[in-house]
Amino acid sequence: MEHLLDIHKRQRKLTTLVENQTVYNVKNAELNIFETYEQAAKVQLIFDFPVITSMLSGKKIMHLTDEPSFEYFPGESVIMPKGKPMLIDFPIAERNSPTQCLALGIDETKVKEVVYNFNNLVAIEEENNSWSLDENSSHLANNIELNQLLQRLMHTFLSNTKSKDILLDLMFQELIVRLLQTKAKNIFLQGKTNADTRIGFILNYIKENLTHKNITVEHLATKAYMSSSHFHKKFKNTLGVSPIDYVNSERVKFAKQLLSAANSNKTIAEVAFKSGFNSISYFNRQFKKYEKITPSQYLKLIS
């Protein structure tokens, strides 16, 4: 990322110390890079098109109309509808250590096209086919795939390759799909959608039977009255993860709760089996996959 910002620094002109804006245009999209070099408060920013923003360096405090104020750090993203104001504080911006953020706007016609194709892809008969990027702002933290994609987008925007427009168009499609999948997953997990839909029913079933050891794709597909292959495809297209990966990630979350419980004297083996895993080695692999550390290292970290 430092290399990318160095490329940008050679191209941009500094005209103001607060939210200095540099715009990069391509077909169907606009990339804005904002830089602030001094502390400031309640700086207002409004776009006349929907944007996804991502912090590059420093820290902001965001005041949005749809949710409580929050601190905004590198690696996090915020989706903003068009016409919605952002009030921004810059508590630590300095001349030698600016706060930097990108804001990517994609043509609404392109967004609608990808949303339409996504809904056709995930539809199960007459259900699960009305997803959209709605009019509310949303704060996305710890979304590694999205953050990596935005870095690739920025790199391609700043490049001079002949295939830039083609590559960016593919990335825009991937970005919109990932945002839709993230929204779908969050809505299902928050219980904001009908549990009578098959995907909603299955997620509730997994939640209620998480520690059972017979949660297989075949078992879940039977519960959803679908073939295994069809169920696997629709589940992964909708949420961006396979059914088994989803089950394992939820089991790891549950295992963390058991390991973190006050006065807990359970062994790692006991936690593994209580969380629904069939073997300690498989539990260790899955825990490290999602948490980047082993259960033993996690215990030392919280002790």
FENCORJO-V743960 format. One record per residue. N is the residue number from 1. RES is the residue in one letter. PHI is phi in radians with two decimals (NA if undefined). PSI is psi as a letter, one per 40 degrees, with the letter a starting at -180 (999 if undefined). OMEGA is omega in degrees with one decimal (* if undefined). Layout:
BEGIN
{{N/RES/PHI/PSI/OMEGA} {N/RES/PHI/PSI/OMEGA}}
END
This chain:
BEGIN
{{1/M/NA/d/177.7} {2/E/-1.05/d/179.9} {3/H/-1.10/d/179.6} {4/L/-1.10/d/-179.5} {5/L/-1.18/d/174.7} {6/D/-1.15/d/176.7} {7/I/-1.06/d/179.2} {8/H/-1.07/d/-176.7} {9/K/-1.06/d/180.0} {10/R/-1.24/d/-175.1} {11/Q/-1.72/d/-171.9} {12/R/-1.44/i/173.7} {13/K/-1.95/h/-179.3} {14/L/-1.63/h/-177.1} {15/T/-2.00/e/177.9} {16/T/-2.62/i/-178.9} {17/L/-1.58/e/179.4} {18/V/-2.10/h/-179.6} {19/E/0.90/f/171.7} {20/N/-1.11/h/-170.4} {21/Q/-1.94/h/172.2} {22/T/-2.09/h/-174.6} {23/V/-2.01/h/174.5} {24/Y/-2.05/h/-176.6} {25/N/-1.92/i/169.7} {26/V/-2.43/i/177.3} {27/K/-1.06/h/175.3} {28/N/1.29/e/-176.3} {29/A/-2.78/i/177.9} {30/E/-2.47/h/177.1} {31/L/-1.88/h/176.1} {32/N/-1.91/h/172.2} {33/I/-2.03/h/-178.6} {34/F/-1.86/h/179.4} {35/E/-2.31/h/178.7} {36/T/-2.19/h/-171.4} {37/Y/-1.95/e/176.7} {38/E/-2.60/i/-179.0} {39/Q/-1.11/i/-178.9} {40/A/-2.71/i/-178.7} {41/A/-2.42/i/174.7} {42/K/0.92/f/174.5} {43/V/-1.41/h/-175.7} {44/Q/-1.65/h/178.5} {45/L/-2.42/h/178.8} {46/I/-2.37/h/176.6} {47/F/-1.95/i/176.3} {48/D/-1.64/e/173.5} {49/F/-2.63/i/179.1} {50/P/-1.13/i/179.7} {51/V/-2.38/i/165.8} {52/I/-1.99/h/-179.0} {53/T/-1.86/i/179.1} {54/S/-2.56/h/179.9} {55/M/-1.28/h/178.8} {56/L/-1.85/d/178.4} {57/S/-2.77/i/178.0} {58/G/1.44/a/-179.2} {59/K/-2.61/i/172.3} {60/K/-2.14/i/166.1} {61/I/-2.03/h/-173.2} {62/M/-1.74/h/175.3} {63/H/-2.10/h/-179.0} {64/L/-1.98/i/-177.9} {65/T/-1.35/e/-172.7} {66/D/-1.68/e/-177.8} {67/E/-2.75/i/-179.6} {68/P/-1.08/i/178.3} {69/S/-1.04/i/-178.5} {70/F/-2.61/i/174.6} {71/E/-1.41/i/-173.1} {72/Y/-2.12/h/-172.5} {73/F/-2.11/i/175.5} {74/P/-0.95/i/-178.0} {75/G/1.60/e/177.9} {76/E/-1.82/i/-178.3} {77/S/-2.35/i/174.6} {78/V/-2.34/h/174.8} {79/I/-1.69/h/-179.0} {80/M/-2.14/h/174.0} {81/P/-1.22/i/178.1} {82/K/-1.23/i/175.9} {83/G/1.37/e/179.9} {84/K/-1.64/h/-177.3} {85/P/-1.35/i/169.7} {86/M/-2.02/h/169.8} {87/L/-1.86/h/-169.0} {88/I/-2.20/h/171.6} {89/D/-1.81/i/177.9} {90/F/-2.12/g/-171.6} {91/P/-1.35/e/-173.5} {92/I/-2.24/e/-177.5} {93/A/-1.16/h/178.4} {94/E/-2.44/i/-177.1} {95/R/-1.03/d/-179.0} {96/N/-1.61/e/-179.4} {97/S/-2.52/g/-174.2} {98/P/-1.28/i/170.1} {99/T/-1.56/h/-175.5} {100/Q/-2.22/i/-176.7} {101/C/-2.60/i/174.1} {102/L/-1.84/i/175.6} {103/A/-2.36/h/-176.8} {104/L/-1.85/h/175.3} {105/G/-1.95/h/179.8} {106/I/-2.02/h/-179.3} {107/D/-0.91/h/-175.3} {108/E/-1.07/d/178.0} {109/T/-1.10/d/177.8} {110/K/-1.14/d/179.1} {111/V/-1.07/d/-178.9} {112/K/-1.09/d/179.1} {113/E/-1.12/d/-179.0} {114/V/-1.20/d/178.6} {115/V/-1.07/d/178.8} {116/Y/-1.06/d/179.9} {117/N/-1.16/d/178.4} {118/F/-1.09/d/-179.1} {119/N/-1.11/d/174.9} {120/N/-1.17/d/-176.8} {121/L/-1.25/d/-173.6} {122/V/-1.71/e/-176.1} {123/A/-1.04/h/173.5} {124/I/-2.07/g/-172.8} {125/E/0.97/b/-176.7} {126/E/-1.76/e/-177.0} {127/E/-2.19/i/176.1} {128/N/1.07/f/-173.9} {129/N/-2.32/f/-177.5} {130/S/-2.29/f/179.3} {131/W/-1.34/i/177.5} {132/S/-2.71/i/171.5} {133/L/-1.62/g/-167.7} {134/D/-1.34/a/-172.3} {135/E/-1.56/e/179.9} {136/N/-1.71/i/174.6} {137/S/-1.32/i/177.2} {138/S/-2.62/i/-178.4} {139/H/-1.83/h/-176.9} {140/L/-1.94/h/179.2} {141/A/-1.95/i/174.9} {142/N/1.04/f/175.8} {143/N/-1.76/g/-171.6} {144/I/-1.09/d/-177.4} {145/E/-1.08/d/179.9} {146/L/-1.14/d/179.7} {147/N/-1.11/d/178.4} {148/Q/-1.13/d/179.6} {149/L/-1.14/d/179.0} {150/L/-1.14/d/175.7} {151/Q/-1.14/d/176.7} {152/R/-1.11/d/178.1} {153/L/-1.06/d/-179.5} {154/M/-1.09/d/179.2} {155/H/-1.04/d/-178.4} {156/T/-1.23/d/176.1} {157/F/-1.00/d/-175.6} {158/L/-1.47/e/-179.4} {159/S/-1.49/i/178.7} {160/N/-2.10/f/-179.0} {161/T/-1.26/i/-179.1} {162/K/-1.17/d/-177.6} {163/S/-1.60/e/-174.6} {164/K/-0.94/d/-175.6} {165/D/-1.08/d/-179.6} {166/I/-1.16/d/-179.8} {167/L/-1.10/d/-179.6} {168/L/-1.14/d/179.1} {169/D/-1.06/d/177.4} {170/L/-1.14/d/179.1} {171/M/-1.18/d/177.1} {172/F/-1.07/d/178.3} {173/Q/-1.07/d/179.2} {174/E/-1.10/d/-179.1} {175/L/-1.07/d/-179.1} {176/I/-1.10/d/179.2} {177/V/-1.11/d/179.4} {178/R/-1.11/d/177.6} {179/L/-1.16/d/177.6} {180/L/-1.13/d/178.7} {181/Q/-1.14/d/177.8} {182/T/-1.09/d/178.5} {183/K/-1.11/d/-179.5} {184/A/-1.03/d/-179.1} {185/K/-1.08/d/-179.1} {186/N/-1.12/d/-179.0} {187/I/-1.16/d/178.2} {188/F/-1.07/d/-177.0} {189/L/-1.17/d/179.5} {190/Q/-1.49/e/178.0} {191/G/1.20/f/-176.7} {192/K/-1.61/e/179.5} {193/T/-2.21/i/-171.8} {194/N/-1.13/h/179.0} {195/A/-1.24/e/178.7} {196/D/-1.33/e/173.2} {197/T/-1.19/i/-173.8} {198/R/-1.17/d/177.9} {199/I/-1.15/d/178.2} {200/G/-1.07/d/178.4} {201/F/-1.07/d/-177.8} {202/I/-1.15/d/179.1} {203/L/-1.13/d/175.4} {204/N/-1.14/d/178.9} {205/Y/-1.09/d/178.7} {206/I/-1.07/d/-179.6} {207/K/-1.04/d/-176.6} {208/E/-1.39/e/-176.8} {209/N/-2.17/f/-171.4} {210/L/-1.00/d/-175.0} {211/T/-1.53/e/176.7} {212/H/-1.30/i/-174.5} {213/K/-1.61/e/-177.6} {214/N/-1.83/f/178.7} {215/I/-1.45/g/176.9} {216/T/-1.99/i/176.9} {217/V/-1.04/d/-179.3} {218/E/-1.10/d/179.8} {219/H/-1.12/d/-179.9} {220/L/-1.16/d/178.9} {221/A/-1.09/d/177.5} {222/T/-1.08/d/178.2} {223/K/-1.09/d/-178.4} {224/A/-1.57/e/-177.7} {225/Y/0.98/f/179.3} {226/M/-2.40/i/173.4} {227/S/-1.22/i/-177.3} {228/S/-1.05/d/-177.4} {229/S/-1.17/d/-179.3} {230/H/-1.17/d/178.9} {231/F/-1.10/d/-179.4} {232/H/-1.00/d/-178.0} {233/K/-1.12/d/-177.5} {234/K/-1.18/d/179.2} {235/F/-1.10/d/-177.1} {236/K/-1.19/d/178.2} {237/N/-1.11/d/-177.4} {238/T/-1.29/d/-171.5} {239/L/-1.85/e/178.6} {240/G/1.46/e/176.7} {241/V/-2.37/i/177.4} {242/S/-1.30/i/178.6} {243/P/-0.98/d/-177.5} {244/I/-1.22/d/175.7} {245/D/-1.09/d/178.3} {246/Y/-1.12/d/179.3} {247/V/-1.03/d/-178.6} {248/N/-1.12/d/179.6} {249/S/-1.13/d/178.1} {250/E/-1.23/d/177.3} {251/R/-1.17/d/177.6} {252/V/-1.13/d/176.2} {253/K/-1.05/d/179.4} {254/F/-1.15/d/178.9} {255/A/-1.10/d/177.4} {256/K/-1.07/d/177.6} {257/Q/-1.09/d/179.5} {258/L/-1.14/d/-179.4} {259/L/-1.18/d/-176.5} {260/S/-1.55/e/-175.7} {261/A/-1.03/h/179.3} {262/A/-1.06/h/178.0} {263/N/1.08/f/178.6} {264/S/-1.35/h/177.1} {265/N/-2.08/f/179.7} {266/K/-1.25/i/175.0} {267/T/-1.36/i/177.9} {268/I/-1.07/d/178.0} {269/A/-1.09/d/179.5} {270/E/-1.10/d/179.0} {271/V/-1.13/d/180.0} {272/A/-1.01/d/-176.9} {273/F/-1.25/d/178.8} {274/K/-1.19/d/179.4} {275/S/-1.50/e/176.1} {276/G/1.78/e/179.1} {277/F/-1.45/i/-176.7} {278/N/-1.51/e/-179.2} {279/S/-2.58/i/-179.2} {280/I/-1.20/d/-177.9} {281/S/-1.12/d/178.8} {282/Y/-1.17/d/176.8} {283/F/-1.05/d/179.9} {284/N/-1.05/d/-179.4} {285/R/-1.12/d/-178.2} {286/Q/-1.19/d/178.9} {287/F/-1.08/d/-179.5} {288/K/-1.19/d/178.7} {289/K/-1.05/d/-174.8} {290/Y/-1.62/d/-176.2} {291/E/-1.87/e/178.8} {292/K/1.21/e/174.3} {293/I/-2.41/i/179.5} {294/T/-1.42/i/175.7} {295/P/-0.99/d/178.8} {296/S/-1.10/d/178.1} {297/Q/-1.15/d/178.6} {298/Y/-1.13/d/178.1} {299/L/-1.05/d/178.9} {300/K/-1.15/d/-178.4} {301/L/-1.14/d/-174.9} {302/I/-1.68/e/-177.2} {303/S/-1.40/999/*}}
END
